[in-house]
Amino acid sequence: MIAKLLPTLVLTLAMTAGATLAQAQSTNRGASGLPLPRFVSLKAAKVNMRIGPGIDYAISWRYTRSGMPMEVIQEYDNWRKVRDAEGAEGWINQALLSGERTAIAAPWMRNRGEDVYVEMYGDRETRGRLVAKLAPGVVLHVNGCDGNWCESTVDGASGWVSQQEIWGAYPGEAFR
């Protein structure tokens, strides 16, 4: 009897655990009420990343370009613990962050040669008209994603890039 029920019990537990994990991921919110983790961008051209949540903590990185995407992974008061595309983590004051979505074209493909590009198309498919070839590391503004493709602009060019080839949107994430 137990041998017959065991597969059903295991399947039920696995489905419950999966549902619980999905619920936890979709309802994980910070003190601000916004989801964690989430992507944001740097609002200012000069931003200090600190080793702790406050101006008394040492500066670990200094960013000198606005619009760089960051991933918020924790919140404390007015401070956000963020991670950049290279994996560096630290704290930035929320006033220096924007909800505007940006992304970096395939930062993991930097230094792989001159002929490595992320292609931007006029439509949401690789058979569409090629609009631009983006070098790895190029920062683009993201207007929205459908879970597979992201509508983006960079230096006057507008089009669609594969969501798998950017850092700044989660796999399968859809937003406008």
N, C-alpha and C positions, 0 to 999 in steps of 0.2 A: 504494500500500500504506500509506504513512504517512498519507495523507489519510483512509483508512478507519479507521485505528487512533486517530487524534487525538481524535475525540469520546469514545471509550471511555476513553482515557488521561486526558482532562480530567475526565470524570465520576468515574473512580476516584480521582484526586487530590482532587477536591472532597469526595467521601465520606470519604476518609481524613482530610482536614483537619478536616472537621466532627466526626468521631468523636474525633479527638485533642483538639479544643477542648472537647467535651463531657466527655471524661475529665479534662482539666486543671481544668475548672470544678468537677467533682464531687469531685476529690481534693485541691484546694488547701486545705491545713491550716496553721494557725499553730503556733508553738512549744508552745502548750497542747495541741495535738492536735485542737482544735476547728476546724470549717470557717471559711474566710474567703472572702468576707465572711459575716457573720451578724448577726441582730438580737438586741439585749439591751435592758435598761431600766436606768434609774438606780435604785440601791438607796437612796440617801440623799436627804434633802430639800435639802441644800446640797452641791453638787458643783462643783469647779473644773475647767475644761478648760484645759489648758496648751499652749503652743506646741511643747513637746518632752516626751520621756518622762522626767520627773523633777521633784521639787519645786523644783529650782533654776531651772526655766524659768518664764517669765512666764505669768500667767493671761490667757487670751484671752477666756473666757466664764465666767460663774458661773450655774449652774442652781439654781433654788430650789424645785424640785418633784420629788419622787420619782415613779418610774413612767414618766418620759418615755422613749420609745423612742430608741435609738441604733443605728447600724450600725457594727459593728467591721470595720475594713478592713485593719488591720495590728496586729502584736503585737511588743513588745520587752520582755523580762524580765516584770515585773509591770504593765506599762503597755499600754494598748490605744489605738490611734489610732482615733477614732470620727468619724462624720459624723451631724449631726442632720438633722431634716426640712427645715430651711432651707438646708442645704448647708454649714454651718460645720463645719470639721474641726479636730481637736486631740487631745490625749492625756489620758486619764483613768486613774487607778489602778484595776486590776481589782477591788480590794476594794469599790469604790463602784458596781460594776455587778452586775446580776442576770441570770440566764438566763430570768427570767419574761418572757413575751412580752406586749408592749403595742403599741398602734398609735395613730396620730393620724388622725382622720377628715379626709380630703381637705384637707390643709393648702394645697394649690395653689388651693383655691377660696375662701380667706379674702378678705374685702373685695370680694366679687362681689354683694353685696346681702343683704337680710334674708331673702329667700325661697329661699336656697340651702341645701340639707340633704343629708346622707347618710342614707338610710333603712335602718332595722333591721327585719327581718322575723322572724316566728315560725318560718318554714321557709326552706329554701335556694332560694327562688324569689321573684320579684317579685310573683307572684300570691298569696303568702301574706299572713297578717294583719300589718298594719303595727304594730310594737311601739313604735318611737320614731323621731323625726326628730332627727338629730345635727347640730349646727352644725359647720362646718369648724373644725378645731383641737381638737375634743374628744378627750381621751385615753381609750381604752378598753382593757380587759384582754382579751387574745385567748386563748381556751381551746384553739383549734386551727383549722386551715384544711384544706380539701379540694382546693385548687388553684383554686377559683372563688369559694367563700364561706368566711367566717370566723365561727366561733361566738364571740360576744363578750358582755361585760357592761360596763355603765356606769351608775353611780348607781342600782343596783337593777334596771335593765332588762336582760333577757337575750334574745338573739336572734342573727340572722345578718345580716352586712353583706357586700356585694360586695367581694371581694378587690381589685378594681380601684379602689375608692374609699377605700383606707386606705394610710397609709405605716407600714410595720412588718412587712410580709410580702412576699416576692418574688412576681412573677407566676408562677402555676402551682405555687407551693410548697405542699406538703401536710405537715402535722405534727399531732401530738396532744400 
